[in-house]
Amino acid sequence: MEKHTILIVDDEEMVLKTIERTLLDENCILLTALSGQEGLAKLANHEVSMVISDQKMPGMSGLEFLDRVKIEYPDILTIMLTAYADIEVAVKAINEIGIYKFILKPFDVEVFKITIKRALESLHLVKECKRLMQQVQNHEAILRNLEKQHPGITRVEKDEYGNVLSL
């Protein structure tokens, strides 16, 4: 699997360091930011696959930050961390902004690692699906061109059992 870049945004350096230690063994590049504004600046200068953001931060909240991320970088997978179990925020984050996961702090390190692994697997599957869809579209274009050049070449006749009849 390819190496992903993850941006972690939290106004508490201790949380950033904890997440960095937790993800140290994962096959990813970690970037950190202490605010939503700093996070946006990092996104402008780096190709990022995933953003993990705290909700309660001075200046720009995590909800505002992740909303901007989804608008400006729709392919980035987003995860929200919070120490406050606010159902209204969670519902808005998931339903309106489309975050992948809502994680409560303090989090269990092993559960957190598994969540990140699953998120990275999800990113890989989405990318593979897009690649395969593009391949199908390319093949369909080739078949359309062949059909234009040689009418009837793409038609296949089958018997009642589904066997292809020879021409």
N, C-alpha and C positions, 0 to 999 in steps of 0.2 A: 504494500500500500504506500502511496505517496506521503511525503512529509508535509504536514499541515502547519500553518501558522495560526496561533491562538492569541488573541488580545484579551488581557484580563484588566478590567477597570474597577477600581475600588479606592475610596479615599483613605483607607486604613492600610498602611504599609505592611503590618503584621499579616493581614489577610492575603495580600499579594504574595508575600514570602511563603505562606502556608500552601497556597495553591501552586506556586512554582515548585516547592519541594514535592508536593503530591504528584505533579505531572512530570517530574524530572526523568523518570524512566520511560515515558511515552515517546513515541517517534514524532515529536513536534517541536516547532520553534515557538518560544513564548515571548510575548511582548507585554509590558505592563504600562498602565497609565493611572494617575491619581485622580483624574476627573473626566467627565464626559467630553469637555473641550479638548483635553490632551488626547483622549481616545480618538476623537475625530481627526486630529492632526496626524496621529499614527496611521489611521486608516487611509489617509490621503497619500501616505508615503510608503505603504507596505501592502502586499497582497495577502489578505487575511481570510482564513476559511471559517473561523468561529470567533465569536465575542462572548465573553463571560463578564457580566456587569452586575455590580451591586445596585440596589434600588435607591437607598437613602444616601445621597451625596449632596454636598453643598453646591449651589449654582444650578447645575442641570441634574435632574433626577435620572435614575437608571431607566425609568419608563420613557422619559423624553429622549434620552440618549439612544436607546434601542429603537425607538420609533424613527429617529433620524437615520440610524444604521440601515433599517429595513427599507426606507425610502431611497437612500443614496446607494446602498449596496445590497440589493434584494437577494443575492445568492449566498450571503453570509448567514450561517446558522447562529442563532442567538440564544443565550441562556441567561436567566436573571437569578441573582442571589439576593436574599434579604433575611434580616434577623426578625422582621415583623411579618406575621402571617396575616396580611391584609387581603381578604378574598376579593374585594373589588379591584385591587391592583392586579392580582393574579389573573382574574377573568379578563380584564382589559389587555394585559400583556399577552395572553394566549390567544384570545379571540380576535382582537383588533390589530395587534402588532404582529402576531404570528410567531412568538418565541417558541423555541423547541422544548424548553424545560424551565420550570420554576423550582429553585432549590432553596430550602430554608437553612439559615446559619444558626448555630454551628452545624456543620454537616459531617456525616460519617465519611472518613477518608476513602475507605474501600468502595462505598456506594458512589461517592463522587467520581472516583476513577472509572468505575464501570459505566456511569452515565456519560462521561466524556468519551470513552471507547465506543459506546453505542452511537453517540452523536457523530463521531468520526466515521464509523461504519456507514451511517446514514448518508453522510456527505459523499462517501465513495460510491454508494449505490445510486444516488441521484446523478452524479457525474457519469457513471457507467451507463445509466439509462439514457441520458442526453446523447452520449456518444453512439449508442446503438440506434437511437431514433434518427440521428443524422445519417448513419450508415444505411438505414432503411430508405430514407428519403433519397439518398444518392442512388441506390439500386433502382428505386421506382423511376427516377429521372432517366436512367440508362434504359430501362424497359420501355418507357414512353418514346424515347428516341428510336429504339429498335422497331417499335410498332409503327412509327411514322415511316421509317425506311423500308420496312418489310411488313405490310399490313397482314394481320392474322398470325404473326409469329408468336405472339404471347398467349394465344388461345389454346387451351388444352381440352381435348375431348376425353371423357371417361365413360366406362360402361356402368351398369347398375350397381356393380360391386366397388366402384371407385378406382378400378384399374385404368391406367392411361392407355388409350387406343393409339396405335401407331398410324402415322399418316401415309 
